[in-house]
Amino acid sequence: MRRTAIRHPPRALLRSFPTGQTPPMPVSLSTIAIDDPSDPRVEPFRNVRDRDLVGREGFIAEGTVVLDQLLVSRRFRPTSLLILRNRLAGLAERLARFPGDAPIHVADQAVFDGIAGFAVHRGVLAHGAERGARPSAADTIAAAGGRPIIIAVGLSNHDNLGAIFRNAAAFGAGAVLCDTTSCHPLYRKALRVSVGTALTVPWCREGTGESLVAACRAAGYRVLALSPAGETPLAGLVTAGRTALCLGAEGQGLSPDLMRAVETVRIEMAPGLDSLNVATSAAIVLHRLFAGEGTAA
């Protein structure tokens, strides 16, 4: 095993030193040089496009923005890092916050791409894992603390689910509940689109849309289903107390049975288009709640 000791400045010094100049490096950090793409020590990072969550016993966080969320997450922890050698200096502050028991692997571009299976332009891959037991729907609802909750039913598009998490974080939602037919929030693409907020917003993935609706109602939540065929226009909706917003996949939408079981809401728009993107729709409703036109107490 070949290790290289690099030195990084304290956080305060990085902030105060003049731009364009190199501060002194008084803090040592050990890294592991990887020269062979087949090195078994970087197995968690191998062929990330093909394997994703399968066989990895964890997940891959790609890029510094997602890594920042991983470093502050209470639910998840970094277990290993793979970075491009030429990014070491720019990552000094983040590396200083990296757990001491998690190895930091460093590789040049050709070796890095050979490990990942494609050209990773961000040059940063972290492997992460859950700290403890996976929270149930009841645990997740409790963690929301009365703030709005999103119920995702059958959302199989990773971009949409990731964007919903980003919107949830931006507009103060307390949790996201995903049924088992929805894609996994920790899939690399969903996690990247969420800008890492799937690591900090409480969520669970279990059960059916109906069971998640029932769990929210048991916790005192009023459940609204968002649909172009909704009975109540959003502009006329009066909300008070705890609110849960049920979202279905684009095209298929929510099942007729679920729609009949809850209140339905529609976003009014100009004629000629049948619906909005589901993540955009969620953002509109969440912003209205966040701005105080509806309350969640």
Secondary structure by P-SEA (a helix, b strand, c coil): cbbbbbbbccaaaaacccccccccccbbbbbbbbcccccccccccccccccccccccbbbbccaaaaaaaaacccccccbbbbbccccccaaaaaaaccccbbbbbbcaaaaaaaacccccccbbbbbbbccccccaaaaaaaccccbbbbbcccccaaaaaaaaaaaaaacccbbbbcccccccccaaaaaaacccccccbbbbbccaaaaaaaaaaaccbbbbbcccccccccccccccbbbbbbbcccccccaaaaaabbbbbbbbbcccccccaaaaaaaaaaaaaacccccc
